[in-house]
Amino acid sequence: NVHFRKVNGCQAGRKNRVFMRTWLDQAGRKKRRANNRKAKAAKLFPRPAAGLLRPVVHPPTQRYNMKLRLGKGFTLDELKEAKIPRKFAKTIGISIDHRRRNRCTESLQVNVERLKLYMSKLLLFPKKSGTKSVKKGDTPRSELKNVAQNTLKEIIPVPKPSLRIKSRAITSEEKEKSAYKALKKARTNKHYL
């Protein structure tokens, strides 16, 4: 077409370079990102490199609600169930979200288990070096030697669902059962009872 001047004019000879996007700094950028991650982890040592512990939540809307992802913070009910005071939780790297609500006991229990697992693995360093500065709940100094830092992307990874169920033979009970009849009966009971 005669009106594609911009395209047609740029394709001849050395003008063709206008359309080329080089990516020569890819390896350099990769190295820089890795160095930045290492520097950040070293700065946070001995705290986990991922930052705060976050809860496991179901994303909103029908399209994504069967999945799991990390949320903003734990609810106050979850902290209460795990017996962690909210002011103390902030000081030991647990994020809190006072706006989130627990709409079912299953999700509450999952996050309570997550908190309990975190507390079982937690090592608390005393604030100062003297013997008097050791507070109740601090980890003894003998256990604090050669402590490895948690450098995972998520402190406790999100549980992955099992992808496939292996095929098996249909049982005689399942052959006799009718899903249609069960639904129909439930619908009739709801309507008339």
Disulfide bonds with the S-S distance in Angstrom:
none
